[in-house]
Amino acid sequence: MELSPTLLIVMVIVFYAFSSIQVLAEYERGVIFRLGKLLPQPKGPGVILVLRPIDRIVRMSLRTVVLDVPPQDIITRDNVSVKVNAVVYYRVIDPLRAVVEVENYNYATSQLAQTTLRSVLGQAEMDDLLAERDRLNSQLQTILDKQTDPWGIKVSAVEVKHVDLPQDMQRAMARQAEAEREKRAKIIHAEGELIASEKLAQAAAIIDREPAAITLRYLQTLTEIASEQNSTIIFPLPMELMRMMRPGEKRG
């Protein structure tokens, strides 16, 4: 069965129309080049028409990309050699610029993140690298976001994941931490001794004002000794106790 020219033309048109239909997901945009010229607005999401070979489409994802920055050898400002890796969160906010202004925005962002990581952390000291992590993360994010803005890229966060210290530095930090703990223990012990001496001074002042108090304490101590040890205890009877037992006698 031979097809008529009209039917053949209709079939070609229908096939071309179906092949021109493109479906873009909610997170996708289509950058269209028509005869080599960029159309002013990206297409999508949903169903769009791409009139090939006149049009060429570049699909762009607007989802956040998680970039794992490989470990970088860094020498800190106080001459400590460490390995640091990080993670960068970024996404495309302007599909047109991300296509036109840079050849491969993923590769460019990765390389820029590595060089920025070495540059920023190389200006920090070792203690800052461990204790000021949030400040350094914010500084890295600000620098990367500013440098990728002409590409239509928004860097939302940068997190330093791991700092690999040399073995000798780890041992030195362990000794420093142990010395700090010993220092705190000695300070706490000295504070306890100070409080105890103050309480003893107060007790001595009370005993000096009330001599009978030492006698009562003496009797209490004897009671404690007698309850703990099953033995006979011979002790001298204080004269102060004898005076307390004679009500008619006045204390001098």
Secondary structure, 3 states (H helix, E strand, C coil): CCCCHHHHHHHHHHHHHHHHEEEECCCEEEEEEECCEECCCCECCEEEECCCCCEEEEEEECCCEEEEEEEEEEECCCCCEEEEEEEEEEEECCHHHHHHCCCCHHHHHHHHHHHHHHHHHHCCCHHHHHHCHHHHHHHHHHHHHHHHHHHCEEEEEEEEEEEECCHHHHHHHHHHHHHHHHHHHHHHHHHHHHHHHHHHHHHHHHHHHCCHHHHHHHHHHHHHHHHHCCCCCCCCCCHHHHHHHCCCCCCC
